[in-house]
Amino acid sequence: MEVTDVLGHVFYALLVVGNWLIGNKKIWGFAFYFVANLGWLWIGWEIGMTSIWFWEIIFVALAARNFWKWRQDAQS
């Protein structure tokens, strides 16, 4: 099994954990989700698939936006 394939599974697992944590109102879920999306961005770049890295740029931006929104809502 290639390293890229193994990392793909790891990053998907991080997405699952991140989504589960966010669903349980834990802010740490964003860290898992953000790292997983950055990992998929790297994988897309590494294997030359524009469809992966293009969408991962959007997902990373959404994760960052949602994290900041979460923090703002928690402080108010």
C-alpha positions, 0 to 999 in steps of 0.5 A, spaced: 500 500 500 502 506 498 504 512 503 499 516 499 493 511 500 495 510 507 495 517 509 488 518 505 485 513 510 488 517 516 485 524 513 478 521 512 479 518 520 480 525 522 474 528 518 470 523 522 473 524 529 472 532 527 465 531 525 463 527 531 467 532 536 463 538 532 457 534 533 458 534 540 459 541 541 467 540 542 471 546 539 477 541 538 473 538 532 475 544 528 482 542 529 481 535 527 477 537 521 482 543 519 488 538 519 484 533 515 483 538 510 490 540 509 492 533 508 487 532 503 490 538 500 497 536 500 494 529 497 491 532 491 497 536 490 501 530 490 497 526 485 496 532 481 488 532 481 486 539 481 479 536 483 481 534 490 486 540 491 481 545 488 475 543 493 480 542 499 482 550 498 474 551 499 473 546 505 479 549 509 477 556 508 470 554 510 473 550 516 477 556 518 470 561 517 466 556 521 472 556 527 472 563 528 464 564 527 464 558 533 469 562 537 465 569 536 458 565 538 462 562 544 464 569 547 458 573 546 
